[in-house]
């Protein structure tokens, strides 16, 4: 079994899982300080239900994918790559947003979470439900992003899901180290490194999603000759064998030097979207995305506000 496809989901759930673990840890520490530890069960309940609902959403996506392919048998060969492309775009959007948002709001996390807990505790009758909702949505947000990423790679079976579960387990361990045993970790460095890695993973997903769109359009043009014109480059330029359907001319062909189905190419493919045959539109899309989102991310690291937020002195490790 090839476990290379588990690496990206491991990285994503590790990073996002640590964020959720920080929220859980801050809530538990606050409740202990406020002598309200009897509400801890609501925290654990929020974690459990959040994970459960994330799994249910994953199953619904799986059902949707399996059944859409049977709606129209004529076009079923193009439905799978089209769904992969659509889910890839959704995953790119959500993960990019969370990458920048988390970096920019990290310094405010503790203050915001403690403010939300304080508001929940002020209403004693509904305090438990308030804390439950806070934890539930924190876990569900991270779980939904992971489900989208796995859905974008559903052709690879259960391996991405195993990577996600491993990432959750390690993130839970880091949370325990921080809040239960008081181990000091450089969270700023952790999120900086994981954020840079996530940026490269999502950039690679841009290349992969464009490849899926190309496969879907090319399949459609073969099923219905009226759609042949959609293959812009092959229809309008000479030597169509050197050009892909909507991706343009080939930039490189490393199939003999570094094939993407053998080590180490298979690792680079799973982690960074490396492909042995890269086309012009993919290269441009990768470069534009990496430069644009990368510059926003590194500006956030430098403390420059991309999205307006209130200033706060609290930090993750206060």
Secondary structure, 3 states (H helix, E strand, C coil): CCCCCHHHHHHHHHHHHHHHHHHHHHHHHHHHHCCCHHHHHHHHHHHHHHHHHHHHHHHHHHHHHHHHCCCCHHHHHHHHHHHHHHHHHHHHHHHHHHHHHHHHHHHHHHHHHHHHHHHHHHCHHHHHHHHHHHHHHHHHHHHHHHHHHHHHCHHHCCHHHHHHHHHHHHHHHHHHHHHCCCCCCCHHHHHHHHHHHHHHHHHHHHHHHHHHHHHHHHHHHHHCHHHHHHCHHHHHCCCHHHEECCCEEEEEECCCCCCCCCCCHHHHHHHHCCCCEEEHHHHHHHHHHHHHHHHHHHHHHCCCCCCCCCCCCCCCCC
